[in-house]
Amino acid sequence: MLYRPENIRKEQAVLHALQLTQPIADQSNPLVLALEFWREEGFKNISDQVARLDQICFARLANFLGVPHGRIR
């Protein structure tokens, strides 16, 4: 899944929401995240945050583009 907020303020808000406020050495630009779904303790948290990203950000994007929400998931 690829997602890039429209400005640095929104990108910082996403990083804060995902609890990724610590700098990452040699990180790429844009930031690439590995979501560790195989770790049981993190699965629910990651799943909830991806669902929130889908329901809020992707829904708004689909509306802006005039396409069904399911087309950009």
ROSE-4610 file (N, C-alpha, C; in Angstrom, 1 decimal, always signed):
// ROSE-4610
residu = [M/M/M/L/L/L/Y/Y/Y/R/R/R/P/P/P/E/E/E/N/N/N/I/I/I/R/R/R/K/K/K/E/E/E/Q/Q/Q/A/A/A/V/V/V/L/L/L/H/H/H/A/A/A/L/L/L/Q/Q/Q/L/L/L/T/T/T/Q/Q/Q/P/P/P/I/I/I/A/A/A/D/D/D/Q/Q/Q/S/S/S/N/N/N/P/P/P/L/L/L/V/V/V/L/L/L/A/A/A/L/L/L/E/E/E/F/F/F/W/W/W/R/R/R/E/E/E/E/E/E/G/G/G/F/F/F/K/K/K/N/N/N/I/I/I/S/S/S/D/D/D/Q/Q/Q/V/V/V/A/A/A/R/R/R/L/L/L/D/D/D/Q/Q/Q/I/I/I/C/C/C/F/F/F/A/A/A/R/R/R/L/L/L/A/A/A/N/N/N/F/F/F/L/L/L/G/G/G/V/V/V/P/P/P/H/H/H/G/G/G/R/R/R/I/I/I/R/R/R]
num = [1/1/1/2/2/2/3/3/3/4/4/4/5/5/5/6/6/6/7/7/7/8/8/8/9/9/9/10/10/10/11/11/11/12/12/12/13/13/13/14/14/14/15/15/15/16/16/16/17/17/17/18/18/18/19/19/19/20/20/20/21/21/21/22/22/22/23/23/23/24/24/24/25/25/25/26/26/26/27/27/27/28/28/28/29/29/29/30/30/30/31/31/31/32/32/32/33/33/33/34/34/34/35/35/35/36/36/36/37/37/37/38/38/38/39/39/39/40/40/40/41/41/41/42/42/42/43/43/43/44/44/44/45/45/45/46/46/46/47/47/47/48/48/48/49/49/49/50/50/50/51/51/51/52/52/52/53/53/53/54/54/54/55/55/55/56/56/56/57/57/57/58/58/58/59/59/59/60/60/60/61/61/61/62/62/62/63/63/63/64/64/64/65/65/65/66/66/66/67/67/67/68/68/68/69/69/69/70/70/70/71/71/71/72/72/72/73/73/73]
x = [+0.8/+0.0/+0.9/+0.6/+1.4/+0.5/+1.0/+0.3/+1.3/+1.0/+1.8/+0.9/+0.9/+0.1/+0.5/-0.4/-0.2/+0.8/+1.1/+2.1/+2.7/+3.8/+4.6/+3.8/+2.9/+2.1/+1.2/+0.6/-0.2/+0.6/+1.8/+2.7/+3.1/+3.5/+3.8/+2.7/+1.5/+0.3/+0.1/+0.3/+0.2/+1.3/+2.5/+3.6/+3.3/+2.8/+2.4/+1.3/+0.3/-0.8/-0.3/+0.7/+1.3/+2.4/+2.6/+3.6/+5.0/+5.3/+6.6/+7.3/+7.4/+8.0/+9.5/+10.1/+11.6/+12.2/+13.3/+13.9/+14.5/+14.4/+15.0/+16.2/+17.3/+18.6/+18.4/+18.9/+18.9/+17.5/+16.5/+15.1/+15.0/+14.1/+13.8/+12.8/+12.7/+11.8/+11.0/+9.7/+8.9/+9.2/+8.8/+9.1/+8.4/+9.1/+8.5/+8.4/+7.2/+7.0/+6.8/+7.4/+7.1/+6.1/+5.0/+3.9/+4.1/+4.4/+4.7/+3.4/+2.6/+1.3/+1.5/+2.7/+2.9/+3.1/+3.3/+3.5/+2.1/+1.7/+0.3/+0.1/+1.0/+0.8/+0.6/+1.1/+1.0/-0.1/-0.6/-1.5/-2.8/-3.4/-4.7/-4.4/-3.4/-3.1/-2.9/-2.1/-1.8/-3.1/-3.8/-5.1/-6.0/-6.2/-7.0/-6.6/-5.3/-4.8/-4.9/-4.7/-4.9/-6.3/-7.3/-8.7/-9.0/-8.5/-8.8/-8.2/-7.0/-6.5/-7.4/-7.9/-8.8/-10.1/-10.7/-12.0/-12.0/-10.9/-10.9/-10.1/-8.9/-8.0/-8.4/-8.6/-8.9/-10.3/-11.2/-12.6/-12.6/-11.9/-11.8/-11.2/-10.1/-9.4/-10.4/-11.1/-12.1/-13.1/-13.6/-14.6/-14.0/-12.8/-12.2/-12.0/-11.6/-11.3/-12.6/-13.7/-15.0/-15.0/-14.3/-14.3/-14.9/-15.4/-15.9/-14.7/-15.0/-14.0/-13.2/-13.9/-13.3/-12.3/-12.3/-11.3/-9.9/-9.8/-8.5/-8.0/-8.6/-8.2/-7.0]
y = [-1.2/+0.0/+1.2/+2.1/+3.4/+4.5/+5.4/+6.6/+7.7/+8.9/+10.0/+11.2/+11.7/+12.9/+14.1/+15.0/+16.2/+17.2/+17.2/+18.2/+17.6/+18.3/+17.8/+17.7/+18.7/+18.7/+17.5/+17.1/+15.9/+14.6/+14.7/+13.5/+13.3/+14.4/+14.3/+13.8/+14.2/+13.7/+12.2/+11.7/+10.3/+9.5/+10.0/+9.4/+9.4/+10.5/+10.5/+9.5/+9.4/+8.5/+7.1/+6.8/+5.4/+5.2/+6.2/+6.2/+5.9/+6.7/+6.6/+7.9/+8.4/+9.7/+9.7/+8.5/+8.4/+8.4/+9.2/+9.2/+7.8/+7.5/+6.3/+6.6/+5.9/+6.1/+5.7/+6.6/+6.3/+6.0/+6.7/+6.4/+6.9/+6.3/+6.7/+7.9/+8.6/+9.7/+9.4/+9.1/+9.0/+7.9/+8.0/+6.9/+5.6/+4.5/+3.2/+2.5/+1.9/+1.2/-0.3/-1.1/-2.6/-2.9/-3.3/-3.6/-5.1/-5.3/-6.7/-7.4/-7.8/-8.5/-9.8/-10.4/-11.8/-11.7/-10.5/-10.3/-10.1/-11.1/-11.0/-9.8/-9.3/-8.2/-6.9/-6.8/-5.6/-5.7/-6.9/-7.1/-6.2/-6.3/-5.5/-4.0/-3.5/-2.1/-1.7/-2.4/-2.1/-2.2/-3.2/-3.4/-2.3/-1.8/-0.7/+0.6/+0.8/+2.0/+2.0/+0.8/+0.7/+0.9/+0.4/+0.6/+2.0/+2.7/+4.2/+4.9/+4.6/+5.2/+5.0/+3.8/+3.5/+4.3/+4.3/+4.9/+6.4/+7.0/+8.5/+9.0/+8.6/+9.2/+8.7/+7.3/+6.8/+7.1/+7.2/+7.6/+9.0/+9.9/+11.3/+11.3/+10.6/+10.5/+10.0/+8.9/+8.4/+9.4/+10.1/+11.2/+12.3/+12.7/+13.7/+13.3/+12.1/+11.6/+11.2/+11.0/+10.6/+9.2/+8.3/+6.9/+6.2/+4.9/+4.2/+3.9/+4.0/+3.8/+2.5/+1.4/+0.1/+0.1/+1.0/+1.0/+1.5/+2.2/+2.6/+1.9/+0.9/+0.2/-0.6]
z = [+0.0/+0.0/+0.0/-0.9/-1.0/-0.6/+0.3/+0.7/+1.0/+0.5/+0.8/+1.0/+2.3/+2.6/+1.7/+1.6/+0.7/+1.2/+2.5/+3.0/+4.2/+4.6/+5.8/+7.1/+7.3/+8.5/+8.6/+7.5/+7.5/+7.6/+6.9/+7.1/+8.5/+9.2/+10.6/+11.5/+11.1/+11.9/+11.7/+10.5/+10.2/+11.0/+11.0/+11.7/+13.2/+13.7/+15.1/+15.5/+14.6/+14.8/+14.8/+14.0/+13.9/+14.9/+15.8/+16.8/+16.3/+15.2/+14.5/+14.6/+15.8/+16.0/+16.2/+16.3/+16.4/+15.0/+14.8/+13.5/+13.2/+11.9/+11.4/+10.6/+11.0/+10.2/+8.8/+7.9/+6.4/+5.9/+6.4/+5.9/+4.5/+3.8/+2.4/+2.5/+1.3/+1.2/-0.1/+0.0/+1.2/+2.1/+3.4/+4.4/+3.9/+4.0/+3.7/+5.0/+5.3/+6.5/+6.2/+7.1/+7.0/+8.1/+7.8/+8.8/+9.2/+10.4/+10.9/+11.3/+10.4/+10.7/+11.3/+11.2/+11.8/+13.3/+13.9/+15.3/+15.9/+16.7/+17.3/+18.1/+18.9/+19.8/+19.0/+17.8/+17.0/+15.9/+15.7/+14.6/+14.7/+15.9/+16.1/+16.0/+16.6/+16.5/+15.0/+14.3/+12.9/+12.1/+12.3/+11.6/+11.8/+13.1/+13.4/+12.7/+12.7/+12.1/+10.5/+9.9/+8.5/+8.1/+8.9/+8.7/+8.8/+9.8/+9.9/+8.7/+8.3/+7.1/+5.9/+5.7/+4.6/+4.8/+5.9/+6.1/+6.0/+6.4/+6.4/+5.2/+5.0/+4.0/+2.6/+2.5/+1.2/+0.7/+1.7/+1.4/+0.8/+1.5/+1.0/-0.4/-0.6/-1.9/-3.0/-2.7/-3.7/-4.0/-3.0/-3.2/-4.1/-3.8/-4.6/-6.1/-6.3/-7.6/-8.3/-7.6/-8.2/-8.6/-7.8/-8.1/-6.9/-7.1/-5.9/-4.9/-3.7/-2.6/-2.8/-3.2/-3.3/-4.5/-5.4/-6.5/-6.1/-4.9/-4.6/-3.3/-2.8/-1.6/-2.0]
